[in-house]
Amino acid sequence: MEKRIKVSVLLLLCAFLLMAGMFLHEEGNPDETEMDDYFIENGQVETGSNNIVAAIVFDYRGLDTLGEASVLFAAAIGVLIVLGATKNE
Amino acid sequence: MSKEMSPIVKNVACVLAIPIIIFGLYIILHGHLTPGGGFPGGAIMASLVALFLIAFGTGWAKKINKGILSWGESIGLALFGLLAFLGLGTSFFNNFLANSNSLFGMSIPFGPNQGFLWTGGTIPLMNIAVGLEVFAALSIIIPIMFSSDESSKEGKK
């Protein structure tokens, strides 16, 4: 009985993932291209950075990176609190 | 406590330390020109800590000065936030140094070029800050998790 439930849940998940994959948006053909075009045309001149990814990550979308860096900071603090005490006995 | 490995492994780890540090610094400093940046560069430099832990055993982890690393982590994140706040004359995270002919302020035309290091405004400075933070944070996390895993194994025996 339990095995049947597990198998049916697995099949359901597989069906869901297959459906999600079938209805995936076509790759490389976005509906709204205004923002992409803006970054590609003006990003290099505005930020002076050849790497548009770096320009977006550290300039246009800097707030995301600030959150990302804070997550790592919090992770280090958490590891120090949880596991640091067992080390220096 | 895990044992040290053979002298061959230890010597090779010491020799590899210099290229790993140089490659990490290169990835961080060229973050605005080539793929990479602060996060991967800091992770590459922190991989040196993992390599040394494997080669020299857990006893080596106790020699790491966690005070300096916590300071490096805090300074990196604070520098990143400060640079973001300095652009507040226009908006948060405004790139106030780009095209200003001051620090990292060389302006470049649109199109392909050979890559000038003195460009990018606040982006290289933020890459350095994030690289310092990631290197320090991972250098704290990796030895603690490594040695706590060893001590939990000893406890079960």
gemmi code that builds the backbone of each chain (N, CA, C; Angstrom):
import gemmi

chains = {
    "A": [
        ("MET", (0.837, -1.213, 0.000), (0.000, 0.000, 0.000), (0.863, 1.250, 0.000)),
        ("GLU", (1.824, 1.256, 0.931), (2.690, 2.445, 1.013), (3.507, 2.618, -0.260)),
        ("LYS", (3.918, 1.475, -0.829), (4.718, 1.535, -2.048), (3.895, 2.104, -3.201)),
        ("ARG", (2.602, 1.706, -3.225), (1.735, 2.217, -4.289), (1.604, 3.733, -4.208)),
        ("ILE", (1.464, 4.247, -2.966), (1.344, 5.707, -2.799), (2.609, 6.387, -3.284)),
        ("LYS", (3.743, 5.805, -2.921), (5.011, 6.406, -3.333), (5.132, 6.432, -4.846)),
        ("VAL", (4.791, 5.309, -5.493), (4.905, 5.227, -6.952), (3.946, 6.196, -7.611)),
        ("SER", (2.718, 6.305, -7.072), (1.747, 7.211, -7.702), (2.181, 8.663, -7.533)),
        ("VAL", (2.756, 8.999, -6.368), (3.255, 10.366, -6.183), (4.386, 10.655, -7.150)),
        ("LEU", (5.272, 9.657, -7.336), (6.387, 9.823, -8.269), (5.880, 10.030, -9.685)),
        ("LEU", (4.861, 9.188, -10.089), (4.313, 9.338, -11.439), (3.648, 10.695, -11.614)),
        ("LEU", (2.947, 11.150, -10.560), (2.291, 12.458, -10.622), (3.320, 13.560, -10.823)),
        ("LEU", (4.417, 13.475, -10.064), (5.471, 14.482, -10.193), (6.083, 14.456, -11.586)),
        ("CYS", (6.306, 13.224, -12.112), (6.866, 13.101, -13.455), (5.929, 13.721, -14.484)),
        ("ALA", (4.627, 13.435, -14.353), (3.655, 13.996, -15.291), (3.649, 15.516, -15.205)),
        ("PHE", (3.704, 16.039, -13.948), (3.707, 17.489, -13.772), (4.923, 18.114, -14.433)),
        ("LEU", (6.112, 17.505, -14.231), (7.332, 18.051, -14.805), (7.299, 17.975, -16.331)),
        ("LEU", (6.750, 16.858, -16.863), (6.652, 16.732, -18.322), (5.737, 17.799, -18.892)),
        ("MET", (4.584, 18.014, -18.214), (3.654, 19.059, -18.670), (4.314, 20.422, -18.617)),
        ("ALA", (5.026, 20.686, -17.491), (5.700, 21.970, -17.353), (6.740, 22.149, -18.439)),
        ("GLY", (7.452, 21.063, -18.779), (8.448, 21.152, -19.836), (7.834, 21.389, -21.196)),
        ("MET", (6.643, 20.783, -21.425), (6.012, 20.959, -22.729), (5.506, 22.376, -22.934)),
        ("PHE", (5.030, 22.991, -21.834), (4.476, 24.350, -21.967), (5.525, 25.424, -21.683)),
        ("LEU", (6.813, 25.035, -21.698), (7.877, 26.001, -21.431), (7.916, 27.065, -22.533)),
        ("HIS", (8.266, 28.270, -22.126), (8.365, 29.347, -23.107), (9.514, 29.065, -24.067)),
        ("GLU", (9.318, 29.440, -25.303), (10.336, 29.170, -26.320), (11.632, 29.890, -25.966)),
        ("GLU", (12.724, 29.151, -26.037), (13.988, 29.718, -25.583), (14.536, 30.705, -26.607)),
        ("GLY", (15.139, 31.800, -26.104), (15.773, 32.772, -26.975), (14.811, 33.631, -27.753)),
        ("ASN", (13.532, 33.634, -27.350), (12.557, 34.426, -28.081), (11.589, 35.069, -27.085)),
        ("PRO", (12.085, 36.041, -26.278), (11.228, 36.625, -25.243), (10.138, 37.511, -25.840)),
        ("ASP", (9.029, 37.638, -25.109), (7.936, 38.491, -25.573), (8.323, 39.963, -25.483)),
        ("GLU", (8.879, 40.335, -24.298), (9.243, 41.736, -24.064), (10.749, 41.849, -24.159)),
        ("THR", (11.265, 42.547, -25.163), (12.714, 42.642, -25.332), (13.250, 44.037, -25.026)),
        ("GLU", (12.386, 44.937, -24.508), (12.841, 46.322, -24.325), (14.028, 46.413, -23.389)),
        ("MET", (13.915, 45.718, -22.227), (14.961, 45.836, -21.220), (16.260, 45.197, -21.716)),
        ("ASP", (16.157, 44.018, -22.352), (17.352, 43.369, -22.883), (18.049, 44.273, -23.890)),
        ("ASP", (17.269, 44.857, -24.789), (17.866, 45.722, -25.807), (18.545, 46.928, -25.165)),
        ("TYR", (17.893, 47.471, -24.113), (18.491, 48.630, -23.443), (19.843, 48.279, -22.853)),
        ("PHE", (19.903, 47.120, -22.142), (21.165, 46.709, -21.520), (22.229, 46.470, -22.574)),
        ("ILE", (21.860, 45.825, -23.672), (22.861, 45.493, -24.691), (23.367, 46.756, -25.375)),
        ("GLU", (22.459, 47.734, -25.610), (22.879, 48.915, -26.357), (23.582, 49.938, -25.477)),
        ("ASN", (23.100, 50.137, -24.232), (23.636, 51.229, -23.407), (24.491, 50.768, -22.250)),
        ("GLY", (24.439, 49.482, -21.900), (25.142, 49.023, -20.706), (26.631, 49.294, -20.743)),
        ("GLN", (27.256, 49.016, -21.902), (28.705, 49.169, -21.978), (29.120, 50.628, -21.867)),
        ("VAL", (28.385, 51.528, -22.507), (28.762, 52.936, -22.484), (28.442, 53.552, -21.119)),
        ("GLU", (27.308, 53.179, -20.532), (26.897, 53.804, -19.270), (27.776, 53.406, -18.105)),
        ("THR", (28.130, 52.113, -18.026), (28.919, 51.653, -16.884), (30.393, 51.549, -17.199)),
        ("GLY", (30.786, 51.578, -18.473), (32.187, 51.417, -18.829), (32.691, 50.010, -18.643)),
        ("SER", (31.785, 49.054, -18.465), (32.204, 47.681, -18.197), (31.915, 46.818, -19.413)),
        ("ASN", (32.931, 46.114, -19.889), (32.730, 45.242, -21.057), (31.784, 44.097, -20.758)),
        ("ASN", (31.815, 43.633, -19.512), (31.024, 42.474, -19.118), (29.625, 42.938, -18.708)),
        ("ILE", (28.653, 42.714, -19.582), (27.304, 43.220, -19.314), (26.702, 42.521, -18.101)),
        ("VAL", (27.087, 41.242, -17.901), (26.566, 40.525, -16.729), (27.029, 41.221, -15.450)),
        ("ALA", (28.316, 41.605, -15.401), (28.819, 42.315, -14.225), (28.120, 43.655, -14.078)),
        ("ALA", (27.862, 44.338, -15.212), (27.176, 45.628, -15.147), (25.788, 45.480, -14.549)),
        ("ILE", (25.081, 44.398, -14.927), (23.728, 44.200, -14.393), (23.795, 43.783, -12.934)),
        ("VAL", (24.717, 42.856, -12.620), (24.756, 42.300, -11.261), (25.194, 43.353, -10.248)),
        ("PHE", (26.182, 44.179, -10.608), (26.731, 45.114, -9.623), (26.227, 46.540, -9.793)),
        ("ASP", (25.479, 46.817, -10.841), (25.049, 48.195, -11.038), (23.526, 48.290, -11.149)),
        ("TYR", (22.977, 47.758, -12.230), (21.532, 47.904, -12.446), (20.729, 47.153, -11.383)),
        ("ARG", (21.188, 45.926, -11.056), (20.464, 45.102, -10.081), (21.342, 44.884, -8.852)),
        ("GLY", (21.971, 45.968, -8.379), (22.907, 45.828, -7.259), (22.261, 45.371, -5.978)),
        ("LEU", (20.981, 45.720, -5.803), (20.304, 45.373, -4.548), (20.223, 43.852, -4.372)),
        ("ASP", (20.048, 43.130, -5.498), (20.027, 41.665, -5.424), (21.353, 41.140, -4.910)),
        ("THR", (22.451, 41.731, -5.422), (23.775, 41.267, -5.013), (24.026, 41.577, -3.553)),
        ("LEU", (23.503, 42.732, -3.089), (23.639, 43.053, -1.659), (22.957, 41.986, -0.810)),
        ("GLY", (21.756, 41.548, -1.242), (21.080, 40.481, -0.518), (21.843, 39.177, -0.568)),
        ("GLU", (22.440, 38.895, -1.745), (23.208, 37.666, -1.909), (24.405, 37.665, -0.968)),
        ("ALA", (25.105, 38.811, -0.901), (26.277, 38.902, -0.022), (25.852, 38.791, 1.440)),
        ("SER", (24.688, 39.371, 1.769), (24.210, 39.284, 3.150), (23.872, 37.848, 3.523)),
        ("VAL", (23.349, 37.085, 2.530), (23.020, 35.677, 2.806), (24.278, 34.912, 3.175)),
        ("LEU", (25.365, 35.156, 2.426), (26.614, 34.458, 2.721), (27.145, 34.864, 4.096)),
        ("PHE", (27.029, 36.170, 4.397), (27.453, 36.683, 5.712), (26.665, 35.986, 6.825)),
        ("ALA", (25.341, 35.895, 6.627), (24.501, 35.240, 7.639), (24.823, 33.766, 7.740)),
        ("ALA", (25.158, 33.121, 6.598), (25.502, 31.700, 6.628), (26.763, 31.476, 7.443)),
        ("ALA", (27.768, 32.359, 7.260), (29.010, 32.207, 8.020), (28.745, 32.393, 9.507)),
        ("ILE", (27.903, 33.371, 9.847), (27.582, 33.600, 11.266), (26.852, 32.387, 11.834)),
        ("GLY", (25.895, 31.838, 11.045), (25.153, 30.681, 11.517), (26.045, 29.478, 11.746)),
        ("VAL", (26.960, 29.226, 10.801), (27.882, 28.093, 10.963), (28.756, 28.300, 12.188)),
        ("LEU", (29.223, 29.541, 12.411), (30.055, 29.829, 13.573), (29.284, 29.570, 14.853)),
        ("ILE", (27.987, 29.968, 14.878), (27.204, 29.798, 16.101), (26.899, 28.324, 16.357)),
        ("VAL", (26.470, 27.603, 15.289), (26.005, 26.230, 15.487), (27.153, 25.261, 15.669)),
        ("LEU", (28.172, 25.355, 14.818), (29.237, 24.348, 14.826), (30.544, 24.865, 15.420)),
        ("GLY", (30.681, 26.180, 15.595), (31.964, 26.723, 16.057), (32.304, 26.280, 17.473)),
        ("ALA", (31.272, 26.099, 18.323), (31.540, 25.797, 19.736), (32.106, 24.405, 19.895)),
        ("THR", (31.725, 23.453, 19.009), (32.206, 22.079, 19.177), (33.701, 21.977, 18.876)),
        ("LYS", (34.236, 22.979, 18.197), (35.627, 22.883, 17.751), (36.614, 23.228, 18.859)),
        ("ASN", (36.366, 24.346, 19.560), (37.378, 24.833, 20.514), (37.065, 24.305, 21.903)),
        ("GLU", (37.106, 22.987, 22.077), (36.803, 22.512, 23.417), (38.088, 22.428, 24.240)),
    ],
    "B": [
        ("MET", (40.537, 13.342, 14.448), (41.344, 14.253, 13.632), (41.944, 13.490, 12.458)),
        ("SER", (41.719, 14.018, 11.289), (42.244, 13.314, 10.113), (43.751, 13.494, 10.028)),
        ("LYS", (44.394, 12.485, 9.486), (45.855, 12.501, 9.431), (46.331, 13.383, 8.288)),
        ("GLU", (47.580, 13.796, 8.406), (48.211, 14.500, 7.289), (48.454, 13.519, 6.156)),
        ("MET", (48.498, 14.069, 4.944), (48.810, 13.195, 3.822), (50.313, 13.180, 3.602)),
        ("SER", (50.733, 12.468, 2.558), (52.171, 12.257, 2.355), (52.865, 13.579, 2.001)),
        ("PRO", (54.184, 13.649, 2.191), (54.914, 14.885, 1.872), (54.761, 15.317, 0.428)),
        ("ILE", (54.535, 14.351, -0.479), (54.362, 14.724, -1.889), (53.119, 15.592, -2.029)),
        ("VAL", (52.006, 15.148, -1.416), (50.750, 15.903, -1.519), (50.910, 17.268, -0.869)),
        ("LYS", (51.604, 17.291, 0.285), (51.762, 18.570, 0.987), (52.579, 19.552, 0.159)),
        ("ASN", (53.661, 19.048, -0.450), (54.505, 19.939, -1.247), (53.769, 20.429, -2.481)),
        ("VAL", (52.988, 19.524, -3.116), (52.242, 19.941, -4.305), (51.187, 20.969, -3.928)),
        ("ALA", (50.566, 20.801, -2.735), (49.577, 21.784, -2.285), (50.236, 23.137, -2.090)),
        ("CYS", (51.448, 23.149, -1.507), (52.150, 24.414, -1.304), (52.514, 25.055, -2.634)),
        ("VAL", (52.925, 24.229, -3.617), (53.278, 24.790, -4.925), (52.034, 25.342, -5.606)),
        ("LEU", (50.898, 24.627, -5.473), (49.665, 25.063, -6.133), (49.079, 26.312, -5.487)),
        ("ALA", (49.517, 26.641, -4.265), (48.945, 27.795, -3.571), (49.121, 29.072, -4.378)),
        ("ILE", (50.309, 29.250, -4.971), (50.586, 30.505, -5.676), (49.713, 30.661, -6.925)),
        ("PRO", (49.637, 29.647, -7.824), (48.736, 29.796, -8.975), (47.276, 29.981, -8.587)),
        ("ILE", (46.834, 29.301, -7.521), (45.424, 29.434, -7.143), (45.133, 30.863, -6.692)),
        ("ILE", (46.031, 31.425, -5.865), (45.823, 32.797, -5.392), (45.853, 33.772, -6.562)),
        ("ILE", (46.816, 33.571, -7.476), (46.934, 34.498, -8.609), (45.706, 34.400, -9.506)),
        ("PHE", (45.230, 33.164, -9.738), (44.060, 32.985, -10.603), (42.823, 33.610, -9.960)),
        ("GLY", (42.666, 33.413, -8.624), (41.525, 34.024, -7.945), (41.559, 35.535, -8.022)),
        ("LEU", (42.757, 36.117, -7.794), (42.875, 37.576, -7.870), (42.591, 38.071, -9.289)),
        ("TYR", (43.046, 37.301, -10.284), (42.796, 37.675, -11.682), (41.298, 37.687, -11.970)),
        ("ILE", (40.602, 36.627, -11.493), (39.151, 36.552, -11.740), (38.453, 37.724, -11.068)),
        ("ILE", (38.908, 38.089, -9.851), (38.246, 39.186, -9.140), (38.531, 40.514, -9.834)),
        ("LEU", (39.806, 40.765, -10.158), (40.176, 42.085, -10.698), (39.676, 42.286, -12.118)),
        ("HIS", (39.497, 41.204, -12.889), (38.984, 41.333, -14.245), (37.481, 41.035, -14.299)),
        ("GLY", (36.791, 41.187, -13.167), (35.375, 40.851, -13.133), (34.545, 41.669, -14.089)),
        ("HIS", (34.970, 42.922, -14.373), (34.175, 43.765, -15.263), (34.578, 43.607, -16.719)),
        ("LEU", (35.555, 42.735, -17.013), (35.983, 42.546, -18.398), (35.702, 41.136, -18.909)),
        ("THR", (35.929, 40.145, -18.066), (35.766, 38.755, -18.483), (34.739, 38.097, -17.576)),
        ("PRO", (34.184, 36.945, -17.998), (33.274, 36.228, -17.111), (33.939, 35.918, -15.779)),
        ("GLY", (33.196, 36.095, -14.710), (33.761, 35.896, -13.370), (33.264, 36.992, -12.460)),
        ("GLY", (34.100, 37.423, -11.564), (33.714, 38.473, -10.630), (34.085, 38.111, -9.221)),
        ("GLY", (33.452, 38.805, -8.285), (33.810, 38.628, -6.886), (33.458, 37.271, -6.334)),
        ("PHE", (32.270, 36.777, -6.658), (31.823, 35.502, -6.082), (32.687, 34.325, -6.550)),
        ("PRO", (32.855, 34.105, -7.868), (33.700, 32.976, -8.264), (35.152, 33.145, -7.841)),
        ("GLY", (35.667, 34.381, -7.924), (37.064, 34.593, -7.549), (37.312, 34.282, -6.087)),
        ("GLY", (36.400, 34.744, -5.224), (36.539, 34.437, -3.803), (36.424, 32.950, -3.536)),
        ("ALA", (35.530, 32.281, -4.289), (35.375, 30.834, -4.100), (36.630, 30.096, -4.545)),
        ("ILE", (37.270, 30.579, -5.635), (38.508, 29.934, -6.096), (39.592, 30.084, -5.033)),
        ("MET", (39.704, 31.295, -4.449), (40.728, 31.489, -3.429), (40.416, 30.666, -2.177)),
        ("ALA", (39.120, 30.494, -1.870), (38.767, 29.681, -0.699), (38.992, 28.201, -0.951)),
        ("SER", (39.020, 27.784, -2.235), (39.309, 26.373, -2.521), (40.713, 26.014, -2.080)),
        ("LEU", (41.589, 27.011, -1.989), (42.942, 26.755, -1.459), (42.870, 26.274, -0.015)),
        ("VAL", (41.934, 26.848, 0.772), (41.772, 26.431, 2.167), (41.331, 24.973, 2.225)),
        ("ALA", (40.395, 24.587, 1.327), (39.947, 23.194, 1.301), (41.088, 22.261, 0.928)),
        ("LEU", (41.895, 22.678, -0.057), (43.050, 21.862, -0.479), (44.021, 21.673, 0.681)),
        ("PHE", (44.304, 22.752, 1.423), (45.238, 22.658, 2.548), (44.660, 21.802, 3.665)),
        ("LEU", (43.335, 21.869, 3.861), (42.710, 21.033, 4.897), (42.880, 19.560, 4.568)),
        ("ILE", (42.717, 19.213, 3.275), (42.872, 17.809, 2.890), (44.327, 17.394, 3.024)),
        ("ALA", (45.242, 18.269, 2.620), (46.651, 17.879, 2.598), (47.246, 17.849, 3.999)),
        ("PHE", (46.910, 18.828, 4.840), (47.571, 18.965, 6.144), (46.738, 18.439, 7.302)),
        ("GLY", (45.501, 17.979, 7.031), (44.691, 17.419, 8.113), (43.980, 18.486, 8.919)),
        ("THR", (43.144, 18.048, 9.847), (42.323, 18.987, 10.618), (43.152, 19.811, 11.580)),
        ("GLY", (44.322, 19.298, 11.969), (45.154, 20.074, 12.888), (45.527, 21.433, 12.323)),
        ("TRP", (45.626, 21.482, 11.009), (45.964, 22.755, 10.364), (44.864, 23.787, 10.549)),
        ("ALA", (43.599, 23.319, 10.670), (42.464, 24.246, 10.771), (42.558, 25.097, 12.028)),
        ("LYS", (43.212, 24.575, 13.077), (43.276, 25.343, 14.326), (44.225, 26.517, 14.213)),
        ("LYS", (45.113, 26.473, 13.206), (46.059, 27.584, 13.036), (45.408, 28.775, 12.334)),
        ("ILE", (44.230, 28.563, 11.715), (43.589, 29.664, 10.987), (43.097, 30.700, 11.989)),
        ("ASN", (43.458, 31.948, 11.741), (43.024, 33.026, 12.625), (41.630, 33.483, 12.206)),
        ("LYS", (40.613, 33.045, 12.971), (39.236, 33.376, 12.584), (38.918, 34.842, 12.831)),
        ("GLY", (39.651, 35.492, 13.754), (39.394, 36.916, 14.014), (39.623, 37.752, 12.774)),
        ("ILE", (40.787, 37.531, 12.125), (41.100, 38.311, 10.923), (40.088, 38.021, 9.828)),
        ("LEU", (39.684, 36.735, 9.694), (38.740, 36.377, 8.635), (37.376, 37.018, 8.881)),
        ("SER", (36.931, 37.042, 10.163), (35.650, 37.717, 10.426), (35.746, 39.201, 10.111)),
        ("TRP", (36.918, 39.792, 10.428), (37.087, 41.204, 10.089), (37.036, 41.405, 8.583)),
        ("GLY", (37.718, 40.517, 7.836), (37.701, 40.634, 6.379), (36.298, 40.518, 5.824)),
        ("GLU", (35.529, 39.576, 6.365), (34.145, 39.387, 5.930), (33.323, 40.650, 6.179)),
        ("SER", (33.458, 41.184, 7.408), (32.669, 42.363, 7.759), (33.082, 43.570, 6.924)),
        ("ILE", (34.413, 43.728, 6.737), (34.881, 44.885, 5.968), (34.407, 44.785, 4.528)),
        ("GLY", (34.433, 43.563, 3.948), (33.972, 43.397, 2.581), (32.528, 43.796, 2.404)),
        ("LEU", (31.670, 43.299, 3.295), (30.240, 43.616, 3.174), (29.989, 45.098, 3.444)),
        ("ALA", (30.719, 45.672, 4.433), (30.530, 47.091, 4.750), (30.974, 47.970, 3.598)),
        ("LEU", (32.097, 47.590, 2.950), (32.590, 48.363, 1.806), (31.583, 48.317, 0.663)),
        ("PHE", (30.998, 47.137, 0.448), (29.996, 46.967, -0.611), (28.794, 47.874, -0.351)),
        ("GLY", (28.296, 47.854, 0.914), (27.160, 48.706, 1.250), (27.506, 50.178, 1.165)),
        ("LEU", (28.736, 50.531, 1.597), (29.152, 51.934, 1.561), (29.198, 52.448, 0.129)),
        ("LEU", (29.764, 51.640, -0.788), (29.833, 52.050, -2.192), (28.430, 52.233, -2.759)),
        ("ALA", (27.489, 51.376, -2.309), (26.109, 51.524, -2.766), (25.522, 52.828, -2.255)),
        ("PHE", (25.816, 53.159, -0.967), (25.236, 54.379, -0.400), (25.875, 55.632, -0.975)),
        ("LEU", (27.158, 55.541, -1.416), (27.833, 56.725, -1.959), (27.178, 57.207, -3.244)),
        ("GLY", (26.492, 56.310, -3.952), (25.809, 56.721, -5.163), (24.437, 57.305, -4.909)),
        ("LEU", (24.125, 57.553, -3.639), (22.765, 57.951, -3.276), (22.417, 59.357, -3.761)),
        ("GLY", (23.436, 60.123, -4.273), (23.124, 61.422, -4.864), (22.122, 61.280, -5.987)),
        ("THR", (22.219, 60.201, -6.757), (21.242, 59.936, -7.818), (20.268, 58.859, -7.382)),
        ("SER", (20.814, 57.688, -7.071), (19.953, 56.600, -6.600), (20.831, 55.580, -5.899)),
        ("PHE", (20.208, 54.688, -5.170), (20.932, 53.598, -4.515), (21.598, 52.745, -5.590)),
        ("PHE", (22.877, 52.400, -5.384), (23.665, 51.605, -6.322), (23.900, 52.336, -7.627)),
        ("ASN", (23.897, 53.706, -7.580), (24.242, 54.440, -8.782), (25.748, 54.360, -9.005)),
        ("ASN", (26.158, 54.114, -10.235), (27.582, 53.988, -10.562), (28.148, 55.391, -10.773)),
        ("PHE", (28.554, 56.044, -9.632), (28.945, 57.451, -9.726), (30.355, 57.622, -10.256)),
        ("LEU", (31.151, 56.543, -10.325), (32.542, 56.657, -10.779), (32.705, 56.393, -12.278)),
        ("ALA", (31.676, 55.808, -12.903), (31.821, 55.450, -14.315), (31.894, 56.705, -15.179)),
        ("ASN", (32.793, 56.678, -16.174), (32.977, 57.775, -17.139), (33.289, 59.107, -16.460)),
        ("SER", (33.896, 59.062, -15.241), (34.175, 60.309, -14.534), (35.653, 60.668, -14.626)),
        ("ASN", (36.488, 59.845, -15.295), (37.924, 60.080, -15.432), (38.633, 60.111, -14.091)),
        ("SER", (38.023, 59.598, -13.042), (38.724, 59.461, -11.764), (39.004, 57.972, -11.555)),
        ("LEU", (38.785, 57.477, -10.350), (39.091, 56.079, -10.043), (38.268, 55.138, -10.921)),
        ("PHE", (38.927, 54.286, -11.694), (38.271, 53.326, -12.603), (37.256, 54.044, -13.497)),
        ("GLY", (37.565, 55.270, -13.918), (36.554, 56.078, -14.602), (36.810, 56.299, -16.073)),
        ("MET", (37.658, 55.479, -16.704), (37.908, 55.655, -18.133), (36.643, 55.306, -18.901)),
        ("SER", (36.294, 56.141, -19.878), (35.094, 55.838, -20.653), (35.500, 55.118, -21.936)),
        ("ILE", (34.674, 54.170, -22.348), (34.965, 53.383, -23.547), (33.811, 53.541, -24.519)),
        ("PRO", (34.093, 53.464, -25.836), (33.005, 53.539, -26.813), (32.268, 52.222, -26.914)),
        ("PHE", (31.126, 52.260, -27.583), (30.327, 51.051, -27.779), (31.039, 50.131, -28.753)),
        ("GLY", (30.978, 48.851, -28.479), (31.536, 47.884, -29.396), (32.686, 47.107, -28.802)),
        ("PRO", (33.254, 46.175, -29.572), (34.344, 45.346, -29.036), (35.611, 46.160, -28.826)),
        ("ASN", (36.320, 45.847, -27.740), (37.652, 46.416, -27.523), (38.494, 45.385, -26.798)),
        ("GLN", (39.788, 45.713, -26.619), (40.684, 44.697, -26.063), (40.551, 44.585, -24.561)),
        ("GLY", (39.751, 45.428, -23.911), (39.539, 45.319, -22.478), (40.499, 46.185, -21.695)),
        ("PHE", (40.008, 47.285, -21.129), (40.841, 48.164, -20.325), (40.501, 47.933, -18.852)),
        ("LEU", (41.552, 47.791, -18.040), (41.322, 47.502, -16.619), (40.764, 48.720, -15.898)),
        ("TRP", (41.087, 49.920, -16.382), (40.756, 51.141, -15.653), (39.361, 51.633, -16.041)),
        ("THR", (38.410, 50.735, -16.158), (37.049, 51.119, -16.522), (36.090, 50.513, -15.511)),
        ("GLY", (34.842, 50.860, -15.623), (33.827, 50.167, -14.847), (33.301, 50.909, -13.639)),
        ("GLY", (33.969, 51.996, -13.220), (33.447, 52.757, -12.085), (33.477, 51.968, -10.801)),
        ("THR", (32.318, 51.858, -10.158), (32.265, 51.160, -8.869), (32.267, 49.644, -9.033)),
        ("ILE", (32.086, 49.134, -10.263), (31.966, 47.674, -10.437), (33.233, 46.937, -9.993)),
        ("PRO", (34.455, 47.367, -10.415), (35.647, 46.655, -9.915), (35.807, 46.767, -8.411)),
        ("LEU", (35.498, 47.952, -7.851), (35.632, 48.106, -6.391), (34.667, 47.181, -5.664)),
        ("MET", (33.418, 47.078, -6.187), (32.458, 46.158, -5.561), (32.890, 44.714, -5.744)),
        ("ASN", (33.510, 44.396, -6.896), (34.018, 43.036, -7.095), (35.066, 42.712, -6.050)),
        ("ILE", (35.972, 43.678, -5.773), (37.015, 43.436, -4.775), (36.378, 43.237, -3.401)),
        ("ALA", (35.385, 44.084, -3.066), (34.729, 43.970, -1.756), (34.037, 42.617, -1.620)),
        ("VAL", (33.279, 42.221, -2.657), (32.560, 40.946, -2.596), (33.539, 39.785, -2.586)),
        ("GLY", (34.637, 39.900, -3.355), (35.633, 38.834, -3.358), (36.242, 38.628, -1.988)),
        ("LEU", (36.578, 39.745, -1.314), (37.108, 39.653, 0.056), (36.102, 38.988, 0.982)),
        ("GLU", (34.825, 39.384, 0.840), (33.802, 38.844, 1.729), (33.604, 37.353, 1.484)),
        ("VAL", (33.517, 36.944, 0.205), (33.275, 35.533, -0.101), (34.462, 34.687, 0.337)),
        ("PHE", (35.681, 35.184, 0.078), (36.871, 34.427, 0.485), (36.890, 34.234, 1.997)),
        ("ALA", (36.624, 35.314, 2.745), (36.676, 35.201, 4.209), (35.558, 34.309, 4.726)),
        ("ALA", (34.336, 34.460, 4.161), (33.200, 33.671, 4.656), (33.417, 32.185, 4.394)),
        ("LEU", (33.856, 31.839, 3.170), (34.070, 30.415, 2.868), (35.257, 29.866, 3.642)),
        ("SER", (36.283, 30.710, 3.898), (37.422, 30.238, 4.691), (37.035, 29.999, 6.136)),
        ("ILE", (35.969, 30.661, 6.611), (35.460, 30.349, 7.952), (34.612, 29.085, 7.908)),
        ("ILE", (33.727, 28.993, 6.892), (32.740, 27.902, 6.863), (33.423, 26.557, 6.623)),
        ("ILE", (34.350, 26.490, 5.636), (34.915, 25.185, 5.228), (35.657, 24.499, 6.380)),
        ("PRO", (36.612, 25.160, 7.092), (37.315, 24.436, 8.169), (36.396, 24.018, 9.297)),
        ("ILE", (35.407, 24.858, 9.648), (34.523, 24.502, 10.767), (33.693, 23.282, 10.416)),
        ("MET", (33.113, 23.266, 9.189), (32.299, 22.109, 8.814), (33.165, 20.871, 8.686)),
        ("PHE", (34.369, 21.028, 8.138), (35.290, 19.892, 7.981), (35.625, 19.289, 9.345)),
        ("SER", (36.023, 20.141, 10.311), (36.488, 19.592, 11.586), (35.324, 19.130, 12.452)),
        ("SER", (34.136, 19.757, 12.306), (32.996, 19.275, 13.098), (32.531, 17.918, 12.581)),
        ("ASP", (32.662, 17.664, 11.277), (32.340, 16.343, 10.736), (33.279, 15.291, 11.321)),
        ("GLU", (34.566, 15.643, 11.401), (35.535, 14.697, 11.981), (35.199, 14.409, 13.443)),
        ("SER", (34.873, 15.459, 14.215), (34.625, 15.248, 15.645), (33.349, 14.449, 15.869)),
        ("SER", (32.332, 14.617, 14.990), (31.107, 13.827, 15.160), (31.378, 12.361, 14.847)),
        ("LYS", (32.276, 12.076, 13.882), (32.625, 10.693, 13.587), (33.337, 10.057, 14.786)),
        ("GLU", (34.227, 10.845, 15.429), (34.934, 10.321, 16.596), (33.970, 10.019, 17.731)),
        ("GLY", (32.936, 10.861, 17.882), (31.979, 10.666, 18.960), (31.194, 9.381, 18.807)),
        ("LYS", (30.921, 8.973, 17.544), (30.122, 7.776, 17.326), (30.926, 6.526, 17.662)),
        ("LYS", (32.249, 6.610, 17.448), (33.080, 5.446, 17.742), (33.224, 5.334, 19.247)),
    ],
}
model = gemmi.Model(1)
for chain_id, residues in chains.items():
    chain = gemmi.Chain(chain_id)
    for i, (resn, *xyz) in enumerate(residues, 1):
        res = gemmi.Residue()
        res.name, res.seqid = resn, gemmi.SeqId(i, " ")
        for name, pos in zip(("N", "CA", "C"), xyz):
            atom = gemmi.Atom()
            atom.name, atom.element = name, gemmi.Element(name[0])
            atom.pos, atom.b_iso = gemmi.Position(*pos), 0.0
            res.add_atom(atom)
        chain.add_residue(res)
    model.add_chain(chain)
structure = gemmi.Structure()
structure.add_model(model)
structure.setup_entities()
